[in-house]
Amino acid sequence: MARELGLDRRTVRKYARARSWQEVMRRPPRKRSTLDPYLDYLQQRWDEGQHSATILHEELRSKSYLGHYLRVKMAVAPLRRGLPLDEPRERSPSLREAARWITTHPGRSSPHIND
């Protein structure tokens, strides 16, 4: 089957064993950050009305945070869109991946036959 699809056999095995699209995502789970201990504080200050990443970064530095401003800016970005801070970010399948899933059937002799 891997040969017919033009994919590595490990890739075919991964897709065949997957129960959902989340299992075949390329992005690994989020690693712990130096900002993680301060996420509750960031959420609290955001709820209090402080929406400036610069000021939040200064406040965190006074609380012994040694990380960079950009990490704070990236952490509050979901809050600006109305999302929670620690929600894991998942990538939906690309259009190319979805099209391949739809147009490629294991029973077909070649993945290029779409008629």
KOLKEMI-671533 format. One record per atom (N, C-alpha, C, O): residue in three letters; x, z, y. Coordinates in steps of 0.2 Angstrom, whole numbers, plus 5000, padded with zeros to 4 digits. Example, Ala and Ser with C-alpha at 12.3 -4.5 7.8 and 13.67 -1.06 7.14 Angstrom:
% residues 2
Ala506650394972;Ala506250394978;Ala506650394984;Ala507150424983;Ser506450354989;Ser506850364995;Ser506450395000;Ser506750405006;
//
This chain:
% residues 115
Met500450004994;Met500050005000;Met500450005006;Met500349975011;Ala501050045006;Ala501450045012;Ala501749975013;Ala501849955019;Arg501949945008;Arg502249875009;Arg501649825012;Arg501849785017;Glu501049835010;Glu500549785013;Glu500349805020;Glu500249765024;Leu500449865022;Leu500249885029;Leu500849885033;Leu500849885039;Gly501449875030;Gly502049865034;Gly502349935037;Gly502649935043;Leu502149985034;Leu502350055036;Leu502750085031;Leu502850065025;Asp503150145033;Asp503550175029;Asp503050215024;Asp502550235026;Arg503250225018;Arg502850265013;Arg502650335015;Arg502150355013;Arg503150365018;Arg503050435021;Arg502450435026;Arg502050485026;Thr502450385030;Thr501950375035;Thr501250365032;Thr500750405034;Val501250325027;Val500650315023;Val500350375020;Val499750395020;Arg500850415017;Arg500650475013;Arg500350525018;Arg499950555017;Lys500750535024;Lys500450575029;Lys499750565031;Lys499350605032;Tyr499650495033;Tyr498950475035;Tyr498450485029;Tyr497850505030;Ala498650475023;Ala498150475017;Ala497950545016;Ala497450565014;Arg498450595017;Arg498350665016;Arg497950705021;Arg497650755020;Ala497950675027;Ala497650705033;Ala496850705032;Ala496550665030;Arg496650765034;Arg495950775034;Arg495550755041;Arg494950745041;Ser496050755046;Ser495750745053;Ser496350715057;Ser496950715055;Trp496150685063;Trp496650645067;Trp497150695070;Trp497750685071;Gln496950765071;Gln497450815073;Gln498050825069;Gln498550845071;Glu497950815062;Glu498450825058;Glu499050775058;Glu499550785056;Val498850715061;Val499350665061;Val499650655068;Val499950605070;Met499450695073;Met499750695079;Met500450695079;Met500750735075;Arg500850665084;Arg501550665084;Arg501750725088;Arg502350745087;Arg501350755092;Arg501650815097;Arg501550875092;Arg501050895090;Pro502150915092;Pro502150975088;Pro501851025092;Pro501651025098;Pro501651085089;Pro501351135093;Pro501751165098;Pro502351155098;Arg501451195103;Arg501751215109;Arg502251275108;Arg502051325104;Lys502851275110;Lys503351325109;Lys503251375114;Lys502951365119;Arg503451435112;Arg503451495117;Arg503851475123;Arg504351445123;Ser503551495129;Ser503851485135;Ser504051555138;Ser503851605137;Thr504551555143;Thr504751615147;Thr504151635151;Thr504151685154;Leu503751585152;Leu503151605157;Leu502551635153;Leu502151665156;Asp502551635146;Asp502051665142;Asp501851735144;Asp501251755144;Pro502351785145;Pro502151845146;Pro501751855153;Pro501451905154;Tyr501751805157;Tyr501451815164;Tyr500851775164;Tyr500551765170;Leu500651745159;Leu500051695159;Leu499351735161;Leu498951715165;Asp499351795159;Asp498751845161;Asp498751855168;Asp498251855172;Tyr499351865171;Tyr499451885178;Tyr499251815182;Tyr498851825187;Leu499451765180;Leu499351695183;Leu498551685183;Leu498251665189;Gln498251695178;Gln497551685177;Gln497151735182;Gln496651715186;Gln497351795182;Gln497051845187;Gln497151825194;Gln496651835198;Arg497751805196;Arg497851785203;Arg497451725205;Arg497251715210;Trp497351675200;Trp497051615201;Trp496251635202;Trp495951615207;Asp496051685198;Asp495351705199;Asp495251745206;Asp494651745208;Glu495751775208;Glu495651805215;Glu495751755220;Glu495651775226;Gly495851695219;Gly495851645224;Gly496551625226;Gly496651575231;Gln497051645223;Gln497751615225;Gln497851555221;Gln498051555215;His497851495224;His497951435221;His498651395222;His498651335221;Ser499051425226;Ser499651395228;Ser500251415222;Ser500351475221;Ala500451365219;Ala500951375214;Ala501651405217;Ala501951445214;Thr501751385223;Thr502351415227;Thr502351485227;Thr502751525226;Ile501751515230;Ile501651585231;Ile501651615224;Ile501951675223;Leu501251585219;Leu501251625213;Leu501951625210;Leu502151675207;His502351575211;His503051575208;His503451635212;His503851675208;Glu503351645218;Glu503751695222;Glu503451765219;Glu503851815218;Glu502851775218;Glu502551835215;Glu502851845208;Glu503051905207;Leu502951795204;Leu503151805198;Leu503951825198;Leu504151865194;Arg504251795203;Arg504951815203;Arg505051885205;Arg505551915203;Ser504651915209;Ser504651985211;Ser504452025205;Ser504652085205;Lys504151995200;Lys504052035194;Lys504552015188;Lys504352025182;Ser505151995190;Ser505651985186;Ser505651915182;Ser506051915177;Tyr505251875184;Tyr505251805181;Tyr505751765183;Tyr505951755189;Leu506151735178;Leu506751705180;Leu506751625179;Leu507151585181;Gly506151605178;Gly506051535176;Gly505951495183;Gly505951525188;His505951425182;His505851385188;His505151375190;His504651385187;Tyr505151355197;Tyr504451345200;Tyr504051285196;Tyr503451295196;Leu504451235194;Leu504051185191;Leu503651205185;Leu503151175183;Arg503951255181;Arg503551275175;Arg502951315177;Arg502351305174;Val502951345183;Val502351385186;Val501851325188;Val501251335187;Lys502151275191;Lys501651225194;Lys501351185188;Lys500751175188;Met501651175183;Met501351145177;Met500851185173;Met500451165170;Ala501051255174;Ala500551305170;Ala499951305174;Ala499351315171;Val499851305180;Val499251305184;Val498851235185;Val498351235187;Ala499251185182;Ala498851115183;Ala498251115179;Ala497751095181;Pro498151145173;Pro497551145169;Pro496951185173;Pro496451165173;Leu497251235177;Leu496751275181;Leu496451235186;Leu495851245188;Arg496851195189;Arg496551145194;Arg496051095192;Arg495551075195;Arg496051085185;Arg495551035182;Arg495051075179;Arg494551045176;Gly495051145180;Gly494451185177;Gly494551205170;Gly494051225167;Leu495151195167;Leu495351215160;Leu495651285160;Leu495951305165;Pro495651315154;Pro495951375153;Pro496751365153;Pro496951315151;Leu497051425154;Leu497851415154;Leu498151405148;Leu498551355147;Asp497951435142;Asp498251435136;Asp497951385131;Asp498051395125;Glu497451345133;Glu497151295128;Glu497651245126;Glu498051215130;Pro497751245119;Pro498251195117;Pro498051125119;Pro497451105119;Arg498551085121;Arg498451015123;Arg498550965117;Arg499050965114;Glu497950935115;Glu497950885110;Glu497950815112;Glu497550805117;Arg498250775109;Arg498250705111;Arg497750665106;Arg497750675100;Ser497250635109;Ser496850595105;Ser497150525103;Ser497650515106;Pro496950495097;Pro497250435095;Pro497250385100;Pro496850375104;Ser497850345100;Ser497850295105;Ser497450235103;Ser497150235097;Leu497250185108;Leu496850135106;Leu497150095100;Leu496750065096;Arg497850085100;Arg498150045095;Arg498050085088;Arg497950045083;Glu498150145088;Glu498050185082;Glu497350175079;Glu497150165073;Ala496850185084;Ala496150185082;Ala495950115079;Ala495550105075;Ala496250065083;Ala496049995081;Ala496349985074;Ala496049945070;Arg496950005072;Arg497249995066;Arg496850035060;Arg496750005055;Trp496550095062;Trp496150125057;Trp495550085055;Trp495350085050;Ile495250055061;Ile494650025060;Ile494749955056;Ile494349935052;Thr495249915058;Thr495349855055;Thr495749845049;Thr495749795046;Thr496049905047;Thr496449905041;Thr496049935035;Thr495949995036;His495949905030;His495549935024;His496049935018;His496349885017;Pro496149985015;Pro496549985009;Pro496449935004;Pro496949915000;Gly495849905003;Gly495749854998;Gly495949785001;Gly495949734997;Arg496049775007;Arg496249715009;Arg496949695007;Arg497349735006;Ser497049625006;Ser497749605004;Ser498249605009;Ser498849615008;Ser498049605015;Ser498549605021;Ser498149635027;Ser497549625028;Pro498549675031;Pro498249705037;Pro498049655042;Pro497749675047;His498349595042;His498249545047;His497549505046;His497349465051;Ile497249515041;Ile496549485040;Ile496049525043;Ile495849585041;Asn495749505048;Asn495249535052;Asn494549505051;Asn494049525054;Asp494549445048;Asp493849405047;Asp493449435042;Asp492849415041;
//
